Amino acid sequence: MQIQPLIEGQFFYIHNRGVNGENLFKEKKNYYHFLNQYRLYCPEVLETYAYCLLKNHFHLVANVKENVEVTRKDGQGLLRLPASKQLSHFFNSCAQSINKMYDRTGPLFESPFERKLIDDPGYLNSVICYCHQDPQLHGLKKDFRDWEFSSYHAIVNDDNDFISPYEVTELFGGIERFKESHDLGLRKNDFEKYGIECKKEEIYHLSPSPARLVAAGGINRQR
């Protein structure tokens, strides 16, 4: 299998799950630990636009930063810092922590992690919405906004801990259009085209009112 390289300056949808379907997050503190480790390893190499953590998998939308260099440990010059290497360190760190915490051994994540180049603006907006909506699509919440472990509220509340709220909402034409876009139905063939997992066969209408399904933010809809 040919692995898509993480190309600097490009957006990617990154997805991974627990090995053999195992839960990555066994209790709430595991979610917090995952995010803390992400803060430690990834902001230097990834500009994060969206994330969502579910029980046995996670989603991430990020732009790969260009020409990242750090000072060598010996202080002698600079060292290139590839995004793929940092993600590998991140996954290994999470696995080691879970193994120690729950007296388990072996890998935690499937390998290699899935990554898909985001090659057009419509897809970028769609996959950001999909990431946030996924807890509802999986039946974990009646309203995806009630899921604690996604970037939706950080973006809406302009919390730039490691998310880029302004950059995200500008993709949609502002915060209100960002919110409206999350109420739209997403077409099945959008999921199929980009290999995004889905569990329904037709359109997801997430808005409580069909009248609110208006065109916004580059998300396509079908009636």
N, C-alpha and C positions, 0 to 999 in steps of 0.2 A: 504494500500500500504506500503510495506516494504521500508524504506529509507536506501540507501547505506551510511554507516558511512564513514567519511573522515579518512582514515587510514594513520597514520604518516609514513613517509618514502616512500609513494607511489605517483605516478602521477595520476592526475584526470583531466578529461574534465568537466568543469563547465559551465552551460548554464542557462540563465534565460531570461524572457521576461516580458513586461508590463502586468499587470493584464487586462484580457479581450482584449488583443491585443493593449492596449493603448501605444502610443509612450513614451518611456523612455526619449528620447532626443528631445525636442521641438525646440531648437535652439542651436547654436554652443556652447554657454557658458555652457550648460548642460553637454556636453561631457567633457569639461575641469574640471567641478566640480566633475563629477564621478571619473575621474582619480586622482584628488587631494585627494578625500576621500579614494580612494583605497590606495594611498600612505600612508595615515594616519593610516589606520586600518589593512592592510593585509601583508606588507612585513615581519613583524615579524614572521608570521606563514606560509606564502606561498612563495616559490621560483617560480617566474613567468617566464614561457617559451614562452607564446604567449597570445595575447588578440586581440579582435576586437569588436568595439562598432558600432551597427547599430541603425536604428531609434527606433525600438521597441524591440530589444533584444541585448544580448551581448554573446560573447564566451570568455572562459578563459582556458588556459592549465597551470597547476601548479603542483609542487611537494610540498606535505605537510611536513613541517619541523618537526623534532622530538624533543621531550622533551623541548619545549619552556617554559621558566619560566620568570616571571617579578616580580619586587619588589611590594609588597602589598602597597596600598595607605597609610596605616598607618605606613609603614616602618617596620612592624613586619614580617620579613621572606619573602619567595617567594610564588608565586601563579602560578599554571599551566595555560597556555593560549591556549585553544583548537582552532583549525582553524575554526570549525563550529560556535563557539561563536563570533569570530572576524568578520566572514562574516555576521552574523546576525546583529551585530552592524553597519557594513558597509552599508548593505541594509537599515536598519532603518534610518541611517543618511541621505542617499540619498533621501529616501521617505520624511522625514521631511523637507528637503530643498526644494524639488519640491512642496510639499503641501503649504509651506509658500510663495514660489515665485509665484505660479499660483492660489492661493486661492482655493485649492482643499482639500479633506479629504479622509481618507481611505488608504489602502495599494497601493503601486506603483508596486511592483513585485509580480509575481505568487509565491505561497508557497506550498510545499517546493521547493527550487531551484533544478534544475536537476544536477546530478553529476554521472559520469561514471568512474569507475576504468579503467585506461589504463594499460592493462595487457601484452602488448608485444611491442617491439621497433618499429615494422612496423606501428602499430596503432599510436604510439606516433608521429612519423614523419608525418603520413598522417593527423592527426587531427591538427597539427601545420599548415600545408599547407592549410587545409580546412578553418581554422580560418581566415587566411590572404586573401584567395580567395573569401570569402563569399560575399563581396560587389559586386564583378563582377557576381557571381552566381545569386544574387538577382537583377541584372540589374541596380544597383546604379551607377556603373562606367563601362566604356568599358574596363578598365585595373585596376585590383585591387590595383596596385601600386599607383594609384592616390587617393586612399582613405586615408584621413588624420588620422583617428582614429583607427589604428591598430598598432601592434608592429613590422610590417615588416621593416619599415625604421629604427627604433631604433636598430634592430638586425643587419641590413646591415651596419649601420653607427657606430656600436659598442658603442651605448649609453646605459650605464648601470644604468640609473636612478632607475628603479625597475625591469628591465628585466635582464636576464642573457645571453647576446649575445654570449659569447664564448662557454658556455655550450650548447646553442641551436645549433650553427653552427657545433660544434663537433659531435653532433648526426648524422649529414648529411655527415660528412667527410670534413668539411671546408666550407668557405663562398661561393665559386663558386658552390659547389654541393648543398648547400642550395638554391641558386638562381635557379639552373637548376631544382631542385625538384619542385619548384613552377610553372614551365612551363608544368608539366606533366598532363596527363589526369587521373582523379580519377575514379575508377570503381564504378558503382552504388552499387554493392553488398558490397563494403567496407562501404558505408554509411548505408546500411540496417543492416549490421552485428552489427554495434555499435550504431544504433539508431540515426545517425546524420541526421538532416533535409536536404533535397535537393529538388530542384524543377524541375530538368530535369530528363528524363527517362533513358538516356544512359550515355555515357562517357563525362566528361567535358574535352574538349581540349582547354586549356587556352592559349597555345602558338600560336603566329601568324604564326609560321612555323611548320608543322608536323615533319619536319626533326629534330627539337630540342627536340622532345619527346623521350629522351634517358633514360635508366635506371639510377636512381640516388636516393640516400637517403632513400631507403627502400620503395618508393612509387610504387605500382603495376600499371601496365597499361595493357590494353586489346585492340587489334586492330580489 
